[in-house]
Amino acid sequence: MLLCALTQAFIDVLRTGGERERGAYKETHMADVKTLKLTKRQMALVDHIVATGEPLARAAEAAGYAKGDSGRVTASKTIRLPHVQQYMMQRITETLGLNATIAAAQVMKLAKGAKSEYVQLEASKDILDRAGFKPIDRSQVQVAGDIKVSIDLG
């Protein structure tokens, strides 16, 4: 049953090219995503791409796919599968979440100790913005039409 669902999802993705149909993925895709399991090779492919950012061909080879165009094409089809894309988004979210503390510490370091006052100012503005203390946006009002001014000095 799992193989049948995987095959159907794969056929649908190939047929649609991974594109959205009528603004949303088919409902069957979303149901399949929740029930399908990733293979070790699919997980290795996604994990390698997220960890290293290498191109798909290198990631495919590192994940155990065939070398050359054959492996790249298979990996390209694999990466378009909805359940693989969902796993990739999960891994990206986890990675960004873990690295957010490092980025925040770097911005704090820049705000406190950068040699350039401009860099300190921009880092401080960024910290305040993220804390919810963003300055009011200035807006300019333009009036369309003719304006006539008449001054009577008489």
Secondary structure, DSSP 8 states (H G I E B T S, - for coil): -HHHHHHHHHHHHHHHTT--BTTB--HHHHHHHHH----HHHHHHHHHHHHH---HHHHHHHTT--SSHHHHHHHHHHHTSHHHHHHHHHHHHHHHHHHHHHHHHHHHHHHHH-SSHHHHHHHHHHHHHHTT------------S---------
